[in-house]
Amino acid sequence: GATTADGAEVRYTARGDTVFAFVSGAAGTVTFPDVRATPTTMVEHLDGETCPWHETGNGLAVDVGPGATGPEPFVVALRRVEARAR
């Protein structure tokens, strides 16, 4: 399975121009090493609340707030991102 740059488990699925990242066991800032921002990137929780983010050398860093430290993953919508070679 895939992991974030911070070591949390992540699974991806996509629809249209949106990549949905399902993350388990993470809170605060989560860095997604498999994607990079474009000039029109937006990051949101599924309820439509915008998440602060910035590009790093390790991937797209997203402030997910309290996240999900329980057994259920939380989902972040990464809109208009590109795949990043590792």
Phi and psi restraints in degrees (value plus and minus 20) as a CYANA .aco file:
   2 ALA   PHI    -107.9   -67.9
   2 ALA   PSI     135.4   175.4
   3 THR   PHI    -153.8  -113.8
   3 THR   PSI     135.6   175.6
   4 THR   PHI     -94.4   -54.4
   4 THR   PSI     149.9   189.9
   5 ALA   PHI     -83.4   -43.4
   5 ALA   PSI     -37.5     2.5
   6 ASP   PHI    -114.2   -74.2
   6 ASP   PSI     -20.5    19.5
   7 GLY   PHI      73.5   113.5
   7 GLY   PSI     -17.0    23.0
   8 ALA   PHI    -101.8   -61.8
   8 ALA   PSI     129.1   169.1
   9 GLU   PHI     -91.0   -51.0
   9 GLU   PSI     118.0   158.0
  10 VAL   PHI    -161.0  -121.0
  10 VAL   PSI     120.9   160.9
  11 ARG   PHI    -145.6  -105.6
  11 ARG   PSI     123.2   163.2
  12 TYR   PHI    -138.4   -98.4
  12 TYR   PSI     127.5   167.5
  13 THR   PHI    -164.0  -124.0
  13 THR   PSI     139.0   179.0
  14 ALA   PHI    -156.1  -116.1
  14 ALA   PSI     131.6   171.6
  15 ARG   PHI    -167.8  -127.8
  15 ARG   PSI     103.2   143.2
  16 GLY   PHI      41.1    81.1
  16 GLY   PSI    -148.0  -108.0
  17 ASP   PHI    -119.2   -79.2
  17 ASP   PSI      -0.9    39.1
  18 THR   PHI    -137.9   -97.9
  18 THR   PSI     112.0   152.0
  19 VAL   PHI    -123.9   -83.9
  19 VAL   PSI     106.2   146.2
  20 PHE   PHI    -119.0   -79.0
  20 PHE   PSI     103.5   143.5
  21 ALA   PHI    -126.6   -86.6
  21 ALA   PSI     100.1   140.1
  22 PHE   PHI    -119.0   -79.0
  22 PHE   PSI      94.5   134.5
  23 VAL   PHI    -138.0   -98.0
  23 VAL   PSI     115.3   155.3
  24 SER   PHI    -136.8   -96.8
  24 SER   PSI     119.8   159.8
  25 GLY   PHI      49.1    89.1
  25 GLY   PSI      20.5    60.5
  26 ALA   PHI    -163.7  -123.7
  26 ALA   PSI     133.8   173.8
  27 ALA   PHI    -172.7  -132.7
  27 ALA   PSI     146.6   186.6
  28 GLY   PHI      56.7    96.7
  28 GLY   PSI    -150.4  -110.4
  29 THR   PHI    -114.6   -74.6
  29 THR   PSI     107.1   147.1
  30 VAL   PHI    -138.8   -98.8
  30 VAL   PSI     111.5   151.5
  31 THR   PHI    -127.3   -87.3
  31 THR   PSI     100.6   140.6
  32 PHE   PHI    -114.4   -74.4
  32 PHE   PSI      87.4   127.4
  33 PRO   PHI     -96.9   -56.9
  33 PRO   PSI     -30.8     9.2
  34 ASP   PHI    -113.6   -73.6
  34 ASP   PSI     -24.5    15.5
  35 VAL   PHI    -151.9  -111.9
  35 VAL   PSI     138.7   178.7
  36 ARG   PHI    -155.4  -115.4
  36 ARG   PSI     138.4   178.4
  37 ALA   PHI     -96.9   -56.9
  37 ALA   PSI     136.2   176.2
  38 THR   PHI    -138.0   -98.0
  38 THR   PSI     155.0   195.0
  39 PRO   PHI     -82.2   -42.2
  39 PRO   PSI     -37.7     2.3
  40 THR   PHI    -133.8   -93.8
  40 THR   PSI      -4.6    35.4
  41 THR   PHI     -80.9   -40.9
  41 THR   PSI     119.1   159.1
  42 MET   PHI    -154.1  -114.1
  42 MET   PSI     125.7   165.7
  43 VAL   PHI    -147.7  -107.7
  43 VAL   PSI     111.0   151.0
  44 GLU   PHI    -161.3  -121.3
  44 GLU   PSI     133.0   173.0
  45 HIS   PHI     -93.8   -53.8
  45 HIS   PSI     145.4   185.4
  46 LEU   PHI     -84.8   -44.8
  46 LEU   PSI     -40.3    -0.3
  47 ASP   PHI    -101.6   -61.6
  47 ASP   PSI     -17.5    22.5
  48 GLY   PHI      73.0   113.0
  48 GLY   PSI     -26.1    13.9
  49 GLU   PHI     -88.7   -48.7
  49 GLU   PSI     108.9   148.9
  50 THR   PHI     -91.9   -51.9
  50 THR   PSI     119.2   159.2
  51 CYS   PHI    -124.9   -84.9
  51 CYS   PSI     112.3   152.3
  52 PRO   PHI     -84.1   -44.1
  52 PRO   PSI     121.9   161.9
  53 TRP   PHI    -170.1  -130.1
  53 TRP   PSI     143.2   183.2
  54 HIS   PHI    -175.8  -135.8
  54 HIS   PSI     135.0   175.0
  55 GLU   PHI    -102.3   -62.3
  55 GLU   PSI     119.4   159.4
  56 THR   PHI    -149.5  -109.5
  56 THR   PSI     153.8   193.8
  57 GLY   PHI     -87.6   -47.6
  57 GLY   PSI     -36.8     3.2
  58 ASN   PHI    -121.2   -81.2
  58 ASN   PSI     -21.1    18.9
  59 GLY   PHI     114.3   154.3
  59 GLY   PSI    -182.9  -142.9
  60 LEU   PHI    -109.7   -69.7
  60 LEU   PSI      93.7   133.7
  61 ALA   PHI    -112.0   -72.0
  61 ALA   PSI     104.5   144.5
  62 VAL   PHI    -143.7  -103.7
  62 VAL   PSI     111.4   151.4
  63 ASP   PHI    -105.0   -65.0
  63 ASP   PSI      86.3   126.3
  64 VAL   PHI    -116.0   -76.0
  64 VAL   PSI     -15.9    24.1
  65 GLY   PHI      51.2    91.2
  65 GLY   PSI    -160.0  -120.0
  66 PRO   PHI     -86.0   -46.0
  66 PRO   PSI     -40.9    -0.9
  67 GLY   PHI      41.2    81.2
  67 GLY   PSI    -164.3  -124.3
  68 ALA   PHI    -157.9  -117.9
  68 ALA   PSI      84.9   124.9
  69 THR   PHI    -120.9   -80.9
  69 THR   PSI     -22.9    17.1
  70 GLY   PHI    -107.8   -67.8
  70 GLY   PSI    -185.8  -145.8
  71 PRO   PHI     -94.1   -54.1
  71 PRO   PSI     -41.5    -1.5
  72 GLU   PHI    -111.7   -71.7
  72 GLU   PSI     117.6   157.6
  73 PRO   PHI     -94.1   -54.1
  73 PRO   PSI     140.9   180.9
  74 PHE   PHI    -129.9   -89.9
  74 PHE   PSI     140.1   180.1
  75 VAL   PHI    -141.0  -101.0
  75 VAL   PSI     114.8   154.8
  76 VAL   PHI    -140.7  -100.7
  76 VAL   PSI     113.7   153.7
  77 ALA   PHI    -113.2   -73.2
  77 ALA   PSI      95.5   135.5
  78 LEU   PHI    -120.6   -80.6
  78 LEU   PSI      80.5   120.5
  79 ARG   PHI    -114.1   -74.1
  79 ARG   PSI     113.6   153.6
  80 ARG   PHI      35.3    75.3
  80 ARG   PSI      34.2    74.2
  81 VAL   PHI    -127.0   -87.0
  81 VAL   PSI     150.9   190.9
  82 GLU   PHI    -142.6  -102.6
  82 GLU   PSI     134.1   174.1
  83 ALA   PHI     -86.1   -46.1
  83 ALA   PSI     126.1   166.1
  84 ARG   PHI    -141.5  -101.5
  84 ARG   PSI     109.5   149.5
  85 ALA   PHI     -93.4   -53.4
  85 ALA   PSI     118.0   158.0
